[in-house]
Amino acid sequence: MDIEITGSYPIILDGETVGELTVTRQGLFWSFEAECEPRREIVRLSVYGDGSEGYLGTMEPIGDMLKLTKKFSRAALREFPEKISYAGQKGELEYIIPEAPAMYDEPSEILGRDGGFPLFRANRPDDDAQSPPENHNPPFEVPLSPLLNISELEWHPCAVPCSLFTGLDEKRACRYISGAFVAKDNDVHLLAVPEEIALTLPDTNAIRFVDEIIFSDSVYLICRIKQGKSVSEF
């Protein structure tokens, strides 16, 4: 899917424009920042466009406004509209309003093939994705780098990710990681961390995620490790 959703969009509630949603691209993630006037009802915000809906979350009172800030990965946006028209209450009918222009192009996606590890298969699933979790806190934002064909490497379970790093910050962050996989390309290790864990790691530059891969229909974010350090260039 070509994701063309960066820009600013109106928040429409009960047929009136009451606020604004801004979507920006930040490395591997898309940031959604919404703000609107106070409401008596609970505002569960969704985006609409092309006849489809993508749920963002519940807006919360901050100061004298309702606000919502969320970040989603590419995989989490699979069922979102490819182009957004506006934001509104979850589950409401879509209004017909002009669509905002796209600002950025989406990099080419990984097309996986059979990996070397016999129990897992790298691919992009066609099945329905579940709604993204309520709380996303990506560890940091990095530019997307061109990848080698990571799906052709041999991937194995990695029970002790901290053994791949030399720095204390990296080793501390690894305390939160479980269910990871590792592959090796010459003198470089690639660590694949489940997306739901990667998105909640401490917000530091200790572990840099540069792309994603899918094992058994689950999304993993990829960290490149050279000489015990996480690096963002491939």
C-alpha positions as CSV (number, residue, x, y, z in Angstrom):
1,M,0.0,0.0,0.0
2,D,1.3,3.5,-0.8
3,I,0.8,5.5,2.3
4,E,-0.1,9.1,1.3
5,I,-1.4,10.5,4.6
6,T,1.0,13.2,5.7
7,G,-0.7,16.6,6.1
8,S,-3.3,18.4,8.2
9,Y,-7.0,17.4,8.3
10,P,-10.1,18.7,10.0
11,I,-11.7,17.0,13.0
12,I,-15.4,16.9,12.3
13,L,-17.8,16.0,15.1
14,D,-21.6,16.3,14.8
15,G,-21.1,17.8,11.4
16,E,-18.9,20.7,12.6
17,T,-15.2,21.3,12.3
18,V,-13.9,21.5,15.9
19,G,-10.2,20.8,15.6
20,E,-7.3,19.6,13.5
21,L,-5.3,16.4,13.0
22,T,-1.7,16.6,11.8
23,V,0.1,13.6,10.4
24,T,3.9,13.6,9.9
25,R,6.4,11.0,8.8
26,Q,9.1,10.3,11.4
27,G,11.6,7.6,10.3
28,L,9.8,4.3,10.4
29,F,6.7,5.8,12.0
30,W,3.8,8.1,11.3
31,S,2.9,10.6,14.0
32,F,-0.7,11.6,14.5
33,E,-1.3,14.7,16.6
34,A,-4.9,15.8,17.2
35,E,-6.4,18.7,19.1
36,C,-10.0,19.9,19.4
37,E,-12.3,21.9,21.6
38,P,-13.8,20.2,24.7
39,R,-16.7,17.9,24.3
40,R,-19.3,16.4,26.7
41,E,-19.1,13.0,25.0
42,I,-16.0,10.8,24.9
43,V,-14.2,11.3,21.6
44,R,-12.8,8.1,20.2
45,L,-11.0,9.4,17.2
46,S,-10.8,7.7,13.8
47,V,-9.5,8.9,10.4
48,Y,-11.7,8.5,7.3
49,G,-11.1,8.4,3.5
50,D,-11.8,6.4,0.4
51,G,-14.8,4.8,2.3
52,S,-12.6,3.3,5.0
53,E,-11.8,4.0,8.6
54,G,-8.7,3.8,10.8
55,Y,-9.0,4.0,14.6
56,L,-6.5,6.3,16.4
57,G,-7.6,6.2,20.1
58,T,-9.4,8.2,22.8
59,M,-8.8,11.9,23.1
60,E,-7.9,13.2,26.6
61,P,-8.4,16.6,28.2
62,I,-5.1,18.4,28.4
63,G,-5.4,22.0,29.6
64,D,-8.5,23.5,28.0
65,M,-8.4,21.2,24.9
66,L,-8.9,17.6,24.0
67,K,-5.7,16.1,22.6
68,L,-4.3,12.8,21.2
69,T,-0.8,11.9,20.1
70,K,-0.1,8.5,18.6
71,K,2.6,6.9,16.5
72,F,2.1,3.9,14.2
73,S,4.4,1.8,12.1
74,R,3.8,0.9,8.5
75,A,2.4,-2.5,9.4
76,A,0.0,-1.0,11.9
77,L,-1.5,1.2,9.2
78,R,-2.3,-1.6,6.8
79,E,-6.1,-1.1,7.2
80,F,-6.0,2.7,7.4
81,P,-7.2,4.8,4.4
82,E,-4.6,5.2,1.8
83,K,-5.6,8.9,1.7
84,I,-7.2,10.7,4.6
85,S,-10.1,13.1,4.2
86,Y,-10.8,14.0,7.8
87,A,-10.9,12.7,11.4
88,G,-14.1,12.1,13.4
89,Q,-15.9,10.0,16.0
90,K,-15.2,6.3,15.7
91,G,-17.9,4.3,13.8
92,E,-19.6,7.3,12.2
93,L,-20.6,7.5,8.6
94,E,-18.0,9.2,6.3
95,Y,-18.7,12.7,5.2
96,I,-17.8,13.6,1.6
97,I,-15.2,16.3,1.7
98,P,-12.2,17.1,-0.5
99,E,-9.1,15.0,0.2
100,A,-5.8,16.6,1.3
101,P,-2.8,16.2,-1.0
102,A,-0.1,13.8,-0.2
103,M,3.3,15.2,0.7
104,Y,5.8,12.3,0.8
105,D,6.4,9.1,-1.1
106,E,6.6,5.8,0.7
107,P,9.8,3.7,0.3
108,S,9.5,0.3,-1.3
109,E,8.4,-2.4,1.1
110,I,10.2,-5.6,1.9
111,L,9.1,-8.5,-0.2
112,G,10.1,-11.5,1.8
113,R,11.0,-15.0,0.7
114,D,11.8,-18.2,2.6
115,G,14.3,-17.6,5.4
116,G,16.9,-20.1,6.5
117,F,15.3,-21.0,9.8
118,P,12.9,-23.9,9.1
119,L,10.1,-23.0,11.5
120,F,9.4,-19.5,10.2
121,R,8.6,-17.9,6.9
122,A,9.1,-14.2,6.0
123,N,6.3,-12.7,4.0
124,R,3.7,-9.9,3.9
125,P,0.4,-11.4,5.1
126,D,-2.9,-10.7,3.3
127,D,-5.0,-11.4,6.3
128,D,-6.8,-8.7,8.2
129,A,-4.7,-6.8,10.7
130,Q,-5.9,-6.2,14.2
131,S,-6.4,-2.6,15.5
132,P,-3.1,-1.0,16.7
133,P,-2.5,-0.9,20.4
134,E,-3.6,2.1,22.3
135,N,-0.2,3.2,23.5
136,H,2.7,3.6,21.0
137,N,6.0,5.0,22.2
138,P,8.7,4.3,19.6
139,P,12.2,4.3,20.9
140,F,13.4,7.0,18.5
141,E,13.1,8.2,14.9
142,V,15.7,7.3,12.2
143,P,15.8,7.7,8.4
144,L,14.9,4.6,6.5
145,S,18.0,3.1,4.9
146,P,18.2,0.7,1.8
147,L,18.3,-2.9,3.0
148,L,20.1,-6.0,1.9
149,N,17.7,-8.8,1.2
150,I,17.2,-9.7,4.9
151,S,14.6,-12.4,4.1
152,E,17.3,-14.6,2.6
153,L,19.4,-14.7,5.8
154,E,19.2,-17.5,8.3
155,W,17.2,-16.3,11.3
156,H,17.4,-18.0,14.7
157,P,15.8,-17.4,18.1
158,C,17.8,-14.9,20.2
159,A,17.4,-15.7,23.9
160,V,20.0,-13.2,25.1
161,P,19.9,-10.0,22.9
162,C,22.1,-8.1,25.3
163,S,25.0,-10.4,24.3
164,L,25.1,-8.7,20.9
165,F,25.9,-5.2,22.5
166,T,28.8,-3.8,24.3
167,G,27.3,-0.6,25.7
168,L,25.4,-0.3,29.0
169,D,22.5,1.6,27.6
170,E,21.9,-1.0,24.9
171,K,22.2,-3.8,27.5
172,R,19.7,-2.1,29.8
173,A,17.2,-1.7,26.9
174,C,17.6,-5.4,26.1
175,R,16.0,-6.2,29.5
176,Y,12.6,-5.4,27.9
177,I,13.1,-7.6,24.8
178,S,11.8,-11.1,24.5
179,G,10.9,-13.4,21.5
180,A,13.6,-11.9,19.3
181,F,15.4,-13.4,16.4
182,V,19.0,-12.9,15.1
183,A,20.7,-13.3,11.7
184,K,24.3,-12.6,10.7
185,D,25.7,-11.0,7.5
186,N,29.5,-11.1,7.5
187,D,30.5,-9.0,10.6
188,V,27.0,-7.6,11.1
189,H,24.3,-9.0,13.3
190,L,20.6,-8.2,12.6
191,L,18.3,-8.3,15.6
192,A,14.5,-8.7,14.9
193,V,12.4,-7.5,17.8
194,P,8.6,-8.0,18.0
195,E,6.9,-4.7,17.1
196,E,4.8,-4.5,20.2
197,I,8.0,-4.7,22.3
198,A,10.1,-2.4,20.1
199,L,7.5,0.3,20.3
200,T,7.6,0.4,24.1
201,L,11.4,0.4,24.6
202,P,13.0,3.4,26.4
203,D,13.1,6.5,24.2
204,T,16.9,6.6,23.6
205,N,19.2,6.1,20.7
206,A,20.7,2.9,22.2
207,I,18.8,0.6,19.8
208,R,18.1,1.9,16.3
209,F,15.4,0.2,14.3
210,V,16.0,0.6,10.5
211,D,13.3,-1.5,8.9
212,E,10.8,-4.4,9.5
213,I,10.2,-8.0,8.5
214,I,7.4,-10.4,9.1
215,F,7.7,-13.9,10.7
216,S,4.6,-16.1,10.9
217,D,2.3,-13.1,10.3
218,S,3.9,-11.1,13.1
219,V,5.8,-7.8,12.5
220,Y,9.4,-7.5,13.8
221,L,11.5,-4.3,13.7
222,I,15.1,-4.8,12.6
223,C,18.2,-3.4,14.4
224,R,21.6,-3.6,12.7
225,I,24.5,-4.2,15.1
226,K,28.2,-3.8,14.2
227,Q,31.1,-4.1,16.7
228,G,28.6,-4.2,19.5
229,K,26.8,-1.0,18.5
230,S,23.4,-0.3,16.9
231,V,23.9,1.6,13.6
232,S,21.4,3.0,11.2
233,E,23.3,2.7,7.9
234,F,23.1,-0.5,5.8
